[in-house]
Amino acid sequence: GASGVSDAPEAEPEKESTGPICELPAEPPQDQTHSKVVLKMPSGKRVVRRILPTDTLEVIFKAASALCECPMDLLDISTQMPKKSLYDFENGLACTVADAKVAGNMLVVETGKRRKV
C-alpha cells in the first residue's frame, strides 16, 4: 500500500470537520399551496424552489446545501433588502417560511462562511 494514493479525510487535520452535504428536500407538488424562493447561488446561478409556508428555514438551508454541494454549517443564506442572515431571524432555522416572510424573495447563498450557531 505504498502507492501514496489516499482518500482518507484524516490527511487534512487542519480542516475543521463539517457536517454532511444534505440531500435535496422534496418540493411540494404544484397543485398544493406553496411559496417560492429564489436562491442566488455562489456561482451567480438562480434556482427557484417551491416550499411550504409551514416549512422551516432549515429546509431552505438543506436545499442550498444540496444544490451547491456544501455542508450546511459552511453556508450562510441572507435576504437582500435589507440584508439579514436567516440565522438572525427569531428562532433561527426553526422559524417558518411564513413567519420569516421570505416567500417570493431572492435569498443570497454564500459558502465558506462558518457561523457559530
C-alpha positions in Angstrom: 0.0 0.0 0.0 2.9 2.4 -0.6 1.2 3.9 -3.7 0.6 7.2 -1.8 -3.0 7.4 -3.1 -5.2 8.0 -0.1 -8.8 9.3 0.2 -8.5 9.3 3.9 -10.0 12.5 5.3 -7.7 12.4 8.3 -4.9 13.5 6.0 -6.0 17.1 6.5 -6.1 17.7 10.2 -6.1 21.4 9.9 -9.6 21.4 8.4 -12.4 21.5 10.9 -14.8 18.7 10.4 -18.0 19.8 8.7 -21.4 18.2 8.5 -22.5 16.1 5.6 -23.9 17.6 2.4 -27.7 17.5 2.7 -30.0 15.7 0.3 -32.3 17.9 -1.7 -35.6 18.1 0.2 -38.7 17.1 -1.8 -40.7 20.0 -3.1 -44.4 20.3 -2.6 -46.5 19.5 -5.7 -47.6 22.3 -8.0 -51.2 21.9 -7.0 -50.6 22.2 -3.3 -50.5 25.7 -1.7 -46.9 26.6 -1.7 -44.5 29.5 -1.7 -41.4 30.1 -3.8 -38.0 31.4 -3.0 -35.2 32.2 -5.4 -31.8 31.0 -4.3 -28.9 33.0 -5.8 -26.1 30.5 -5.7 -22.4 31.5 -5.2 -21.9 30.8 -8.9 -24.5 33.5 -9.7 -27.0 30.9 -10.9 -30.5 31.3 -9.7 -32.6 28.4 -8.6 -36.3 28.6 -7.9 -37.5 26.3 -5.1 -41.1 25.5 -4.1 -41.5 25.4 -0.3 -44.4 25.2 2.1 -45.2 28.2 4.2 -45.0 25.8 7.2 -41.5 24.7 6.2 -38.7 25.9 8.5 -35.8 27.9 7.2 -33.7 24.8 7.7 -35.4 23.4 4.6 -34.0 26.3 2.6 -30.6 25.6 4.0 -30.8 21.9 3.2 -31.8 22.7 -0.4 -28.9 25.2 -0.7 -26.5 22.6 0.8 -27.6 20.0 -1.8 -27.5 22.5 -4.7 -24.0 23.8 -4.0 -22.7 20.6 -2.6 -21.6 22.3 0.5 -22.1 21.2 4.1 -24.9 23.2 5.8 -22.5 24.5 8.5 -20.4 26.3 5.9 -23.4 28.1 4.4 -24.9 31.4 5.1 -28.1 32.5 3.4 -29.4 36.0 3.7 -32.2 38.2 2.4 -31.2 41.0 0.1 -33.2 44.0 1.2 -32.4 44.5 4.0 -29.5 42.1 4.2 -30.2 39.8 7.0 -28.9 36.3 7.6 -31.6 33.6 8.1 -29.7 32.7 11.3 -30.6 36.0 12.7 -34.4 35.6 12.5 -36.3 34.9 15.7 -36.0 31.2 16.3 -33.2 30.9 13.7 -33.6 28.0 11.4 -36.6 26.8 13.3 -38.5 29.8 12.1 -41.2 29.0 9.5 -41.1 30.4 6.0 -44.4 32.2 6.7 -43.0 33.9 9.9 -39.8 34.9 8.3 -41.7 36.3 5.3 -39.1 35.2 2.9 -41.6 33.7 0.4 -41.1 35.3 -3.1 -37.8 36.8 -2.1 -34.3 36.4 -3.6 -32.1 34.7 -1.0 -28.3 35.0 -1.4 -26.4 31.8 -0.7 -22.8 32.2 0.5 -20.4 29.4 1.2 -17.3 29.2 3.3 -18.7 31.5 6.0 -18.7 29.2 9.0 -21.1 30.6 11.6 -21.0 30.0 15.3 -24.6 29.0 15.8 
